[in-house]
Amino acid sequence: MTTENIFRAFLEAVNEVKNTALSPEVIEPAFHLSGDLGIDSREMLEIWYELEKKLGIQIPDFEKRDLYTIESVVEIIKDKIESQVALGQA
């Protein structure tokens, strides 16, 4: 899965949870989750749930902490997917 696909999946999850219509044309990977997108901690938990369900992955809670930008979330997801592919789990 490409970084672009993960980015789009993230935006879809945000749109579902926040009932918005964000698109890659107006959102930058460097945007901050809370400051730029207005995502609070409860919403982020829901977004993680949607992403894990949609992408067929599980990310431990400790890896989800201290992520402040879309870019950092996308990178964690990409690493997890690549690890699963390398282990033959995907």
DRENTORKOL-3810 file (N, C-alpha, C; in nm, 4 decimals):
REM DRENTORKOL-3810
@n.u->0.0849; n.v->-0.1175; n.w->0.0000; ca.u->0.0000; ca.v->0.0000; ca.w->0.0000; c.u->0.0896; c.v->0.1239; c.w->0.0000
@n.u->0.0573; n.v->0.2172; n.w->-0.0845; ca.u->0.1393; ca.v->0.3376; ca.w->-0.0966; c.u->0.1079; c.v->0.4389; c.w->0.0136
@n.u->0.2001; n.v->0.5310; n.w->0.0319; ca.u->0.1794; ca.v->0.6390; ca.w->0.1279; c.u->0.0553; c.v->0.7190; c.w->0.0909
@n.u->0.0355; n.v->0.7415; n.w->-0.0365; ca.u->-0.0822; ca.v->0.8161; ca.w->-0.0836; c.u->-0.2120; c.v->0.7438; c.w->-0.0477
@n.u->-0.2137; n.v->0.6126; n.w->-0.0639; ca.u->-0.3336; ca.v->0.5347; ca.w->-0.0292; c.u->-0.3615; c.v->0.5397; c.w->0.1212
@n.u->-0.2564; n.v->0.5330; n.w->0.2005; ca.u->-0.2729; ca.v->0.5403; ca.w->0.3458; c.u->-0.3225; c.v->0.6788; c.w->0.3846
@n.u->-0.2672; n.v->0.7818; n.w->0.3228; ca.u->-0.3101; ca.v->0.9195; ca.w->0.3471; c.u->-0.4595; c.v->0.9341; c.w->0.3166
@n.u->-0.5017; n.v->0.8790; n.w->0.2034; ca.u->-0.6431; ca.v->0.8848; ca.w->0.1658; c.u->-0.7304; c.v->0.8058; c.w->0.2648
@n.u->-0.6822; n.v->0.6905; n.w->0.3086; ca.u->-0.7571; ca.v->0.6115; ca.w->0.4067; c.u->-0.7705; c.v->0.6887; c.w->0.5378
@n.u->-0.6648; n.v->0.7592; n.w->0.5768; ca.u->-0.6704; ca.v->0.8417; ca.w->0.6978; c.u->-0.7770; c.v->0.9499; c.w->0.6831
@n.u->-0.7760; n.v->1.0194; n.w->0.5704; ca.u->-0.8750; ca.v->1.1251; ca.w->0.5489; c.u->-1.0173; c.v->1.0694; c.w->0.5465
@n.u->-1.0360; n.v->0.9520; n.w->0.4877; ca.u->-1.1687; ca.v->0.8892; ca.w->0.4872; c.u->-1.2146; c.v->0.8619; c.w->0.6302
@n.u->-1.1233; n.v->0.8117; n.w->0.7141; ca.u->-1.1575; ca.v->0.7831; ca.w->0.8532; c.u->-1.1916; c.v->0.9119; c.w->0.9280
@n.u->-1.1138; n.v->1.0169; n.w->0.9046; ca.u->-1.1424; ca.v->1.1463; ca.w->0.9675; c.u->-1.2793; c.v->1.1956; c.w->0.9229
@n.u->-1.3072; n.v->1.1865; n.w->0.7952; ca.u->-1.4364; ca.v->1.2317; ca.w->0.7430; c.u->-1.5527; c.v->1.1538; c.w->0.8047
@n.u->-1.5345; n.v->1.0236; n.w->0.8247; ca.u->-1.6396; ca.v->0.9427; ca.w->0.8859; c.u->-1.6638; c.v->0.9830; c.w->1.0310
@n.u->-1.5559; n.v->0.9998; n.w->1.1054; ca.u->-1.5670; ca.v->1.0297; ca.w->1.2485; c.u->-1.6150; c.v->1.1727; c.w->1.2726
@n.u->-1.5618; n.v->1.2685; n.w->1.1968; ca.u->-1.5938; ca.v->1.4093; ca.w->1.2193; c.u->-1.7049; c.v->1.4622; c.w->1.1285
@n.u->-1.7573; n.v->1.3787; n.w->1.0398; ca.u->-1.8605; ca.v->1.4218; ca.w->0.9445; c.u->-1.8152; c.v->1.5442; c.w->0.8657
@n.u->-1.6971; n.v->1.5326; n.w->0.8071; ca.u->-1.6412; ca.v->1.6404; ca.w->0.7262; c.u->-1.6230; c.v->1.5911; c.w->0.5830
@n.u->-1.5666; n.v->1.6749; n.w->0.5005; ca.u->-1.5404; ca.v->1.6380; ca.w->0.3609; c.u->-1.3989; c.v->1.6814; c.w->0.3222
@n.u->-1.3026; n.v->1.6454; n.w->0.4068; ca.u->-1.1639; ca.v->1.6811; ca.w->0.3778; c.u->-1.1146; c.v->1.6021; c.w->0.2573
@n.u->-1.0309; n.v->1.6658; n.w->0.1762; ca.u->-0.9758; ca.v->1.5970; ca.w->0.0598; c.u->-0.8254; c.v->1.6224; c.w->0.0523
@n.u->-0.7548; n.v->1.5337; n.w->-0.0164; ca.u->-0.6096; ca.v->1.5504; ca.w->-0.0282; c.u->-0.5680; c.v->1.6811; c.w->-0.0958
@n.u->-0.6590; n.v->1.7421; n.w->-0.1688; ca.u->-0.6256; ca.v->1.8669; ca.w->-0.2376; c.u->-0.6118; c.v->1.9844; c.w->-0.1402
@n.u->-0.6747; n.v->1.9756; n.w->-0.0242; ca.u->-0.6709; ca.v->2.0871; ca.w->0.0713; c.u->-0.5989; c.v->2.0537; c.w->0.2012
@n.u->-0.5624; n.v->1.9279; n.w->0.2198; ca.u->-0.4971; ca.v->1.8835; ca.w->0.3426; c.u->-0.3539; c.v->1.8413; c.w->0.3113
@n.u->-0.2609; n.v->1.8862; n.w->0.3923; ca.u->-0.1200; ca.v->1.8527; ca.w->0.3762; c.u->-0.0780; c.v->1.7491; c.w->0.4805
@n.u->0.0119; n.v->1.6576; n.w->0.4456; ca.u->0.0592; ca.v->1.5588; ca.w->0.5429; c.u->0.1214; c.v->1.6209; c.w->0.6688
@n.u->0.1749; n.v->1.7404; n.w->0.6582; ca.u->0.2385; ca.v->1.8049; ca.w->0.7732; c.u->0.1383; c.v->1.8710; c.w->0.8684
@n.u->0.0098; n.v->1.8690; n.w->0.8334; ca.u->-0.0915; ca.v->1.9298; ca.w->0.9210; c.u->-0.0946; c.v->1.8588; c.w->1.0561
@n.u->-0.1177; n.v->1.9383; n.w->1.1601; ca.u->-0.1289; ca.v->1.8846; ca.w->1.2957; c.u->-0.2703; c.v->1.8321; c.w->1.3188
@n.u->-0.2765; n.v->1.7201; n.w->1.3884; ca.u->-0.4051; ca.v->1.6545; ca.w->1.4127; c.u->-0.5000; c.v->1.7436; c.w->1.4919
@n.u->-0.4511; n.v->1.8025; n.w->1.6000; ca.u->-0.5416; ca.v->1.8844; ca.w->1.6818; c.u->-0.5479; c.v->2.0279; c.w->1.6315
@n.u->-0.4354; n.v->2.0893; n.w->1.6078; ca.u->-0.4332; ca.v->2.2301; ca.w->1.5691; c.u->-0.4948; c.v->2.2582; c.w->1.4335
@n.u->-0.4582; n.v->2.1803; n.w->1.3336; ca.u->-0.5067; ca.v->2.2058; ca.w->1.1975; c.u->-0.6394; c.v->2.1365; c.w->1.1665
@n.u->-0.6570; n.v->2.0154; n.w->1.2208; ca.u->-0.7777; ca.v->1.9387; ca.w->1.1888; c.u->-0.8806; c.v->1.9388; c.w->1.3010
@n.u->-0.8437; n.v->1.9849; n.w->1.4187; ca.u->-0.9377; ca.v->1.9910; ca.w->1.5303; c.u->-0.9776; c.v->1.8552; c.w->1.5854
@n.u->-0.8883; n.v->1.7569; n.w->1.5747; ca.u->-0.9177; ca.v->1.6220; ca.w->1.6230; c.u->-0.8824; c.v->1.6146; c.w->1.7712
@n.u->-0.9809; n.v->1.5747; n.w->1.8530; ca.u->-0.9521; ca.v->1.5571; ca.w->1.9953; c.u->-0.9162; c.v->1.4099; c.w->2.0215
@n.u->-0.8794; n.v->1.3798; n.w->2.1448; ca.u->-0.8302; ca.v->1.2449; ca.w->2.1771; c.u->-0.9371; c.v->1.1374; c.w->2.1558
@n.u->-1.0610; n.v->1.1656; n.w->2.1883; ca.u->-1.1690; ca.v->1.0691; ca.w->2.1670; c.u->-1.1873; c.v->1.0404; c.w->2.0179
@n.u->-1.1869; n.v->1.1458; n.w->1.9396; ca.u->-1.2015; ca.v->1.1291; ca.w->1.7944; c.u->-1.0838; c.v->1.0503; c.w->1.7368
@n.u->-0.9640; n.v->1.0747; n.w->1.7896; ca.u->-0.8478; ca.v->1.0034; ca.w->1.7379; c.u->-0.8576; c.v->0.8546; c.w->1.7675
@n.u->-0.9117; n.v->0.8188; n.w->1.8821; ca.u->-0.9339; ca.v->0.6770; ca.w->1.9123; c.u->-1.0297; c.v->0.6154; c.w->1.8105
@n.u->-1.1346; n.v->0.6869; n.w->1.7769; ca.u->-1.2300; ca.v->0.6381; ca.w->1.6770; c.u->-1.1642; c.v->0.6269; c.w->1.5393
@n.u->-1.0805; n.v->0.7233; n.w->1.5058; ca.u->-1.0094; ca.v->0.7211; ca.w->1.3773; c.u->-0.9164; c.v->0.6006; c.w->1.3710
@n.u->-0.8426; n.v->0.5753; n.w->1.4796; ca.u->-0.7552; ca.v->0.4573; ca.w->1.4833; c.u->-0.8366; c.v->0.3301; c.w->1.4639
@n.u->-0.9499; n.v->0.3218; n.w->1.5320; ca.u->-1.0347; ca.v->0.2031; ca.w->1.5185; c.u->-1.0757; c.v->0.1834; c.w->1.3724
@n.u->-1.1214; n.v->0.2897; n.w->1.3075; ca.u->-1.1633; ca.v->0.2815; ca.w->1.1666; c.u->-1.0475; c.v->0.2399; c.w->1.0765
@n.u->-0.9302; n.v->0.2963; n.w->1.0998; ca.u->-0.8134; ca.v->0.2635; ca.w->1.0177; c.u->-0.7719; c.v->0.1177; c.w->1.0359
@n.u->-0.7673; n.v->0.0728; n.w->1.1596; ca.u->-0.7278; ca.v->-0.0653; ca.w->1.1843; c.u->-0.8262; c.v->-0.1626; c.w->1.1206
@n.u->-0.9539; n.v->-0.1326; n.w->1.1310; ca.u->-1.0576; ca.v->-0.2175; ca.w->1.0715; c.u->-1.0461; c.v->-0.2159; c.w->0.9191
@n.u->-1.0353; n.v->-0.0970; n.w->0.8623; ca.u->-1.0321; ca.v->-0.0806; ca.w->0.7166; c.u->-0.9062; c.v->-0.1410; c.w->0.6536
@n.u->-0.7929; n.v->-0.1288; n.w->0.7228; ca.u->-0.6655; ca.v->-0.1729; ca.w->0.6659; c.u->-0.6236; c.v->-0.3119; c.w->0.7137
@n.u->-0.7000; n.v->-0.3703; n.w->0.8048; ca.u->-0.6684; ca.v->-0.5043; ca.w->0.8526; c.u->-0.5396; c.v->-0.5119; c.w->0.9325
@n.u->-0.5156; n.v->-0.4105; n.w->1.0137; ca.u->-0.3944; ca.v->-0.4063; ca.w->1.0951; c.u->-0.4315; c.v->-0.3818; c.w->1.2405
@n.u->-0.3352; n.v->-0.4068; n.w->1.3278; ca.u->-0.3502; ca.v->-0.3703; ca.w->1.4681; c.u->-0.2211; c.v->-0.3024; c.w->1.5113
@n.u->-0.2374; n.v->-0.1877; n.w->1.5708; ca.u->-0.1225; ca.v->-0.1104; ca.w->1.6172; c.u->-0.1352; c.v->-0.0961; c.w->1.7684
@n.u->-0.0328; n.v->-0.1391; n.w->1.8425; ca.u->-0.0384; ca.v->-0.1269; ca.w->1.9883; c.u->-0.0530; c.v->0.0187; c.w->2.0319
@n.u->-0.1222; n.v->0.0384; n.w->2.1426; ca.u->-0.1473; ca.v->0.1736; ca.w->2.1927; c.u->-0.0192; c.v->0.2544; c.w->2.2116
@n.u->0.0876; n.v->0.1903; n.w->2.2593; ca.u->0.2105; ca.v->0.2664; ca.w->2.2840; c.u->0.2701; c.v->0.3241; c.w->2.1562
@n.u->0.2411; n.v->0.2650; n.w->2.0407; ca.u->0.2910; ca.v->0.3183; ca.w->1.9142; c.u->0.2054; c.v->0.4338; c.w->1.8638
@n.u->0.0852; n.v->0.4481; n.w->1.9187; ca.u->-0.0060; ca.v->0.5542; ca.w->1.8755; c.u->0.0152; c.v->0.6837; c.w->1.9529
@n.u->0.0914; n.v->0.6772; n.w->2.0594; ca.u->0.1113; ca.v->0.7952; ca.w->2.1441; c.u->0.2110; c.v->0.8917; c.w->2.0812
@n.u->0.1976; n.v->1.0155; n.w->2.1183; ca.u->0.2913; ca.v->1.1209; ca.w->2.0779; c.u->0.3025; c.v->1.1365; c.w->1.9268
@n.u->0.1923; n.v->1.1177; n.w->1.8568; ca.u->0.1863; ca.v->1.1434; ca.w->1.7131; c.u->0.1060; c.v->1.2715; c.w->1.6950
@n.u->0.1657; n.v->1.3693; n.w->1.6301; ca.u->0.1027; ca.v->1.5006; ca.w->1.6241; c.u->0.0628; c.v->1.5445; c.w->1.4836
@n.u->0.1153; n.v->1.4769; n.w->1.3821; ca.u->0.0846; ca.v->1.5165; ca.w->1.2444; c.u->0.0255; c.v->1.3988; c.w->1.1662
@n.u->-0.0408; n.v->1.4317; n.w->1.0575; ca.u->-0.0929; ca.v->1.3277; ca.w->0.9685; c.u->0.0225; c.v->1.2411; c.w->0.9204
@n.u->0.1307; n.v->1.3060; n.w->0.8855; ca.u->0.2500; ca.v->1.2385; ca.w->0.8346; c.u->0.2987; c.v->1.1297; c.w->0.9307
@n.u->0.2999; n.v->1.1587; n.w->1.0603; ca.u->0.3476; ca.v->1.0612; ca.w->1.1582; c.u->0.2511; c.v->0.9429; c.w->1.1693
@n.u->0.1220; n.v->0.9683; n.w->1.1605; ca.u->0.0226; ca.v->0.8605; ca.w->1.1637; c.u->0.0393; c.v->0.7719; c.w->1.0401
@n.u->0.0525; n.v->0.8328; n.w->0.9250; ca.u->0.0687; ca.v->0.7582; ca.w->0.8001; c.u->0.1946; c.v->0.6720; c.w->0.8051
@n.u->0.3025; n.v->0.7255; n.w->0.8604; ca.u->0.4288; ca.v->0.6521; ca.w->0.8677; c.u->0.4171; c.v->0.5286; c.w->0.9576
@n.u->0.3501; n.v->0.5428; n.w->1.0721; ca.u->0.3303; ca.v->0.4281; ca.w->1.1621; c.u->0.2498; c.v->0.3198; c.w->1.0910
@n.u->0.1447; n.v->0.3602; n.w->1.0210; ca.u->0.0604; ca.v->0.2636; ca.w->0.9499; c.u->0.1402; c.v->0.1952; c.w->0.8386
@n.u->0.2148; n.v->0.2726; n.w->0.7640; ca.u->0.2955; ca.v->0.2165; ca.w->0.6548; c.u->0.3963; c.v->0.1156; c.w->0.7085
@n.u->0.4635; n.v->0.1495; n.w->0.8179; ca.u->0.5595; ca.v->0.0579; ca.w->0.8789; c.u->0.4917; c.v->-0.0725; c.w->0.9211
@n.u->0.3724; n.v->-0.0616; n.w->0.9799; ca.u->0.3000; ca.v->-0.1802; ca.w->1.0261; c.u->0.2611; c.v->-0.2687; c.w->0.9076
@n.u->0.2113; n.v->-0.2081; n.w->0.8011; ca.u->0.1723; ca.v->-0.2850; ca.w->0.6826; c.u->0.2944; c.v->-0.3523; c.w->0.6210
@n.u->0.4048; n.v->-0.2800; n.w->0.6097; ca.u->0.5270; ca.v->-0.3374; ca.w->0.5532; c.u->0.5786; c.v->-0.4520; c.w->0.6390
@n.u->0.5678; n.v->-0.4401; n.w->0.7706; ca.u->0.6100; ca.v->-0.5478; ca.w->0.8610; c.u->0.5250; c.v->-0.6724; c.w->0.8404
@n.u->0.3942; n.v->-0.6523; n.w->0.8247; ca.u->0.3057; ca.v->-0.7669; ca.w->0.8030; c.u->0.3347; c.v->-0.8345; c.w->0.6695
@n.u->0.3619; n.v->-0.7538; n.w->0.5674; ca.u->0.3940; ca.v->-0.8111; ca.w->0.4355; c.u->0.5237; c.v->-0.8906; c.w->0.4450
@n.u->0.6241; n.v->-0.8352; n.w->0.5141; ca.u->0.7529; ca.v->-0.9025; ca.w->0.5281; c.u->0.7383; c.v->-1.0343; c.w->0.6025
@n.u->0.6448; n.v->-1.0403; n.w->0.6966; ca.u->0.6214; ca.v->-1.1621; ca.w->0.7740; c.u->0.5216; c.v->-1.2559; c.w->0.7069
@n.u->0.4685; n.v->-1.2123; n.w->0.5922; ca.u->0.3726; ca.v->-1.2941; ca.w->0.5190; c.u->0.2343; c.v->-1.2986; c.w->0.5818
@n.u->0.2010; n.v->-1.1945; n.w->0.6587; ca.u->0.0714; ca.v->-1.1909; ca.w->0.7264; c.u->-0.0334; c.v->-1.1136; c.w->0.6488
@n.u->0.0046; n.v->-1.0449; n.w->0.5459; ca.u->-0.0924; ca.v->-0.9623; ca.w->0.4721; c.u->-0.1350; c.v->-1.0322; c.w->0.3448
END
